[in-house]
Amino acid sequence: MRKERSKDTLNKISNLMLAVGLICLVVPAGLWLNAKYYQWNEAKKWQPIARVSADSDRSASVAVKDGDDNIGGSTDGSATAGDIADLVADGPAATGKSIGFIVIPKLDLNLSIIEGETWTNLAKSPARVSKTAQIGAIGTSLISGHRTMFSAPFRDLDRLDISDRVFVYTEQALFVYTVIGIKRVKPDDWSDIESGVERRLVLSTCDPVYSAAKRLLVIARLSNAQKLDDAK
């Protein structure tokens, strides 16, 4: 009788461990598929206006001068962009809304940007940290993304170097940023996300891989901007 009870207990423990193991496999796979589907679906909306190829310089036809909010006409006869302020979103979008599309040719990265750094949002996409500047605005726009969890959108962020370019499309414009610095800081160090007169973009993720001991920051400065005729 005792042997039967012991055997029954062992069977229950084995079944429980099997169930836990399946959950550990299924849940991450489900979250990965959800993130991939979200990005695939959003890419269909954004790619029609993301026309700049990885080896094209057409996006650089309108230059932003240091300390000058005005940008002139392009050299290829396209429409002028006007004042940069007119290209920036009027205010923050609703949390969870797709507000942009980031293209990093060096990493072969093409991803939607979502508004608000909630757990749910970051499970699907890189997210704009809501208390930072709007994309293209004066100050620093912070976009954070996972490096190992879910679809790990920023896994290869450490491959970027000084002078690499980051293209960010919004409904209003294409903003081209040039990498000017790469840092590894403590998670609570916000000194590089400070306000200022420059229009900057900071991409942030955990560092090293499989650890949250530090944050990897890729710091970029706005170098070009172009008004988009085909709004999403």
C-alpha positions as CSV (number, residue, x, y, z in Angstrom):
1,M,0.0,0.0,0.0
2,R,2.8,2.4,0.9
3,K,4.6,1.5,-2.3
4,E,1.5,2.3,-4.3
5,R,1.1,5.7,-2.6
6,S,4.8,6.5,-3.1
7,K,4.6,5.5,-6.7
8,D,1.4,7.7,-7.1
9,T,3.2,10.6,-5.5
10,L,6.2,10.2,-7.8
11,N,3.9,10.1,-10.8
12,K,2.2,13.3,-9.7
13,I,5.5,15.1,-9.2
14,S,6.7,13.9,-12.6
15,N,3.6,15.1,-14.3
16,L,3.9,18.5,-12.5
17,M,7.5,18.8,-13.6
18,L,6.6,17.9,-17.1
19,A,3.8,20.6,-17.1
20,V,6.2,23.2,-15.8
21,G,8.7,22.3,-18.4
22,L,6.2,22.6,-21.2
23,I,5.1,26.0,-19.9
24,C,8.7,27.1,-19.8
25,L,9.0,26.2,-23.5
26,V,5.6,27.3,-24.7
27,V,5.3,30.7,-23.1
28,P,8.7,32.1,-24.4
29,A,7.9,30.7,-27.8
30,G,4.5,32.3,-27.8
31,L,5.9,35.6,-26.8
32,W,8.5,35.4,-29.5
33,L,5.9,34.6,-32.1
34,N,3.7,37.4,-30.9
35,A,6.5,39.9,-31.2
36,K,7.4,38.6,-34.7
37,Y,3.8,38.8,-35.8
38,Y,3.4,42.3,-34.5
39,Q,6.6,43.5,-36.3
40,W,5.6,41.8,-39.5
41,N,2.1,43.4,-39.4
42,E,3.5,46.8,-38.6
43,A,6.2,46.6,-41.3
44,K,3.5,46.2,-43.9
45,K,2.2,49.7,-42.8
46,W,5.5,51.4,-42.6
47,Q,7.6,50.0,-45.4
48,P,5.7,51.8,-48.2
49,I,7.1,55.1,-46.9
50,A,10.4,53.7,-45.8
51,R,11.8,54.0,-49.3
52,V,15.5,54.6,-48.5
53,S,17.6,51.6,-49.2
54,A,20.6,50.6,-47.1
55,D,23.1,51.9,-49.7
56,S,21.3,55.1,-50.7
57,D,22.3,58.6,-49.9
58,R,19.0,60.3,-51.0
59,S,18.0,60.6,-47.4
60,A,21.0,62.8,-46.8
61,S,19.9,65.4,-49.3
62,V,18.6,67.8,-46.7
63,A,21.2,68.6,-44.1
64,V,20.6,69.9,-40.6
65,K,23.1,72.6,-39.5
66,D,24.4,72.6,-36.0
67,G,22.5,75.1,-33.9
68,D,20.1,75.8,-36.7
69,D,16.5,74.7,-36.6
70,N,16.0,75.5,-40.3
71,I,16.7,73.0,-43.0
72,G,16.9,74.0,-46.7
73,G,15.8,72.4,-49.9
74,S,17.2,69.2,-51.2
75,T,19.7,69.0,-53.9
76,D,17.6,66.6,-56.1
77,G,14.7,69.0,-56.6
78,S,12.4,67.4,-54.0
79,A,10.2,69.6,-51.8
80,T,11.8,71.5,-49.0
81,A,11.4,70.2,-45.4
82,G,10.9,73.6,-43.9
83,D,11.3,74.2,-40.2
84,I,12.3,71.0,-38.3
85,A,9.7,71.9,-35.6
86,D,7.0,71.4,-38.2
87,L,8.2,67.8,-38.8
88,V,8.0,66.8,-35.1
89,A,4.8,65.3,-33.7
90,D,2.7,67.8,-31.7
91,G,2.6,65.6,-28.6
92,P,2.9,62.1,-27.2
93,A,0.8,59.5,-28.8
94,A,-1.4,57.1,-26.9
95,T,0.5,54.4,-25.1
96,G,0.8,51.3,-27.3
97,K,0.5,53.1,-30.6
98,S,3.1,52.6,-33.3
99,I,4.8,56.0,-33.7
100,G,7.7,55.3,-36.1
101,F,9.8,52.8,-38.0
102,I,13.5,52.5,-37.3
103,V,15.9,51.3,-40.0
104,I,19.6,50.5,-39.2
105,P,21.2,49.3,-42.4
106,K,24.4,48.0,-40.7
107,L,22.3,45.6,-38.5
108,D,19.7,44.8,-41.2
109,L,17.2,46.0,-38.6
110,N,13.8,47.3,-39.6
111,L,11.4,47.7,-36.6
112,S,8.3,49.5,-35.6
113,I,8.7,51.9,-32.6
114,I,5.9,51.8,-30.0
115,E,4.9,54.6,-27.6
116,G,5.5,54.0,-23.9
117,E,8.0,51.7,-22.1
118,T,5.5,49.3,-20.5
119,W,6.2,45.6,-20.1
120,T,3.6,44.8,-22.7
121,N,4.9,47.2,-25.2
122,L,8.6,46.1,-24.8
123,A,7.4,42.5,-25.3
124,K,6.5,43.4,-28.8
125,S,8.8,46.2,-29.9
126,P,11.4,48.8,-29.1
127,A,9.6,51.6,-27.2
128,R,10.0,55.4,-26.9
129,V,10.4,56.3,-23.2
130,S,7.5,58.6,-22.7
131,K,9.3,61.2,-20.5
132,T,12.0,61.9,-23.1
133,A,11.8,64.2,-26.2
134,Q,9.7,63.5,-29.2
135,I,11.5,62.0,-32.2
136,G,13.2,64.8,-34.1
137,A,12.6,67.4,-31.3
138,I,15.2,69.3,-29.4
139,G,16.5,67.2,-26.5
140,T,17.1,63.4,-26.3
141,S,14.6,60.8,-27.6
142,L,15.2,57.5,-25.8
143,I,14.2,54.3,-27.4
144,S,14.6,51.2,-25.3
145,G,14.5,47.6,-26.4
146,H,15.2,44.1,-25.2
147,R,18.5,42.3,-26.0
148,T,17.7,38.7,-25.1
149,M,14.0,38.4,-24.2
150,F,11.1,38.1,-26.6
151,S,12.3,38.8,-30.1
152,A,15.5,40.5,-28.8
153,P,15.2,43.5,-31.2
154,F,18.4,45.2,-29.9
155,R,20.6,42.1,-29.5
156,D,23.2,43.3,-32.0
157,L,23.2,47.0,-30.9
158,D,26.9,46.6,-29.8
159,R,27.9,46.2,-33.4
160,L,27.3,49.9,-34.2
161,D,30.2,52.2,-34.5
162,I,30.8,56.0,-34.6
163,S,29.4,57.5,-37.8
164,D,26.9,54.7,-38.5
165,R,23.5,56.0,-39.4
166,V,20.1,55.3,-38.0
167,F,17.0,56.2,-40.0
168,V,13.7,56.9,-38.1
169,Y,10.5,57.4,-40.1
170,T,7.5,59.0,-38.5
171,E,4.1,59.9,-40.0
172,Q,5.5,63.4,-40.8
173,A,9.1,62.9,-41.7
174,L,12.3,60.9,-42.1
175,F,14.9,61.7,-39.5
176,V,18.5,60.6,-40.1
177,Y,20.8,60.3,-37.0
178,T,24.5,59.8,-37.0
179,V,26.1,57.8,-34.1
180,I,28.4,60.0,-32.1
181,G,29.0,57.9,-29.0
182,I,28.7,54.5,-27.4
183,K,28.6,54.0,-23.7
184,R,28.0,51.4,-21.0
185,V,26.5,52.9,-17.9
186,K,24.7,51.8,-14.7
187,P,21.0,51.2,-15.1
188,D,20.1,54.3,-13.0
189,D,22.5,56.7,-14.8
190,W,20.4,59.1,-16.8
191,S,23.2,61.7,-17.4
192,D,23.2,61.0,-21.2
193,I,19.5,61.4,-21.5
194,E,19.6,65.0,-20.4
195,S,17.8,67.8,-22.2
196,G,19.9,70.1,-24.4
197,V,19.9,72.2,-27.5
198,E,20.9,69.2,-29.7
199,R,18.4,66.9,-31.3
200,R,19.6,63.5,-30.2
201,L,18.5,59.9,-30.3
202,V,19.7,57.3,-27.7
203,L,19.1,53.6,-28.3
204,S,19.3,51.7,-25.0
205,T,19.5,48.0,-24.1
206,C,20.8,45.7,-21.4
207,D,24.6,44.9,-21.2
208,P,26.2,42.4,-21.3
209,V,24.0,39.8,-23.1
210,Y,21.9,37.9,-20.6
211,S,22.6,40.5,-17.9
212,A,21.0,43.7,-16.7
213,A,24.1,44.8,-14.8
214,K,24.6,47.8,-17.1
215,R,22.9,49.6,-20.0
216,L,24.4,49.9,-23.5
217,L,23.7,53.4,-24.9
218,V,24.1,54.2,-28.6
219,I,24.1,58.0,-28.8
220,A,23.3,59.7,-32.1
221,R,22.8,63.2,-33.3
222,L,20.2,64.4,-35.9
223,S,22.1,65.1,-39.2
224,N,19.3,65.1,-41.8
225,A,15.6,65.5,-42.0
226,Q,13.2,65.2,-44.9
227,K,9.4,65.8,-45.1
228,L,7.5,62.8,-46.3
229,D,4.9,63.3,-49.0
230,D,3.2,60.0,-48.4
231,A,1.9,60.1,-44.8
232,K,0.9,56.9,-43.2
